[in-house]
Amino acid sequence: METTVRAQHTPGPWYVGDVMEILAGDPAQPDLVAEMPDDDPQSLADARLIAAAPALLAALGGLTQIGTTPDGGIIVGPQGWQIARAAIRQARGDD
């Protein structure tokens, strides 16, 4: 039995704004997803990780949908790994 779960969050991509806000949509009229305290030295790293959540979710979903082996292992193609690595870079702020 296969179950499909649809995301019920604000659609991505999300990004970190100028004043420690996580935003989505058109930069001219963005949707506010969350606000971060700007007095904490870890806030920027936290904001990047939160902003990468939709990309990370999509990458993980892609990794699980490529295929499975008869013994239950997951088959992942090169494109799946590239998407996952890009999402990790975004979460770390390496973009």
Secondary structure, 3 states (H helix, E strand, C coil): CCCCCCCCCCCCCEEECCCCEEEECCCCCCEEEEECCCCCCCHHHHHHHHHCHHHHHHHHHHHHCCCECCCCCECCCHHHHHHHHHHHHHHHCCC
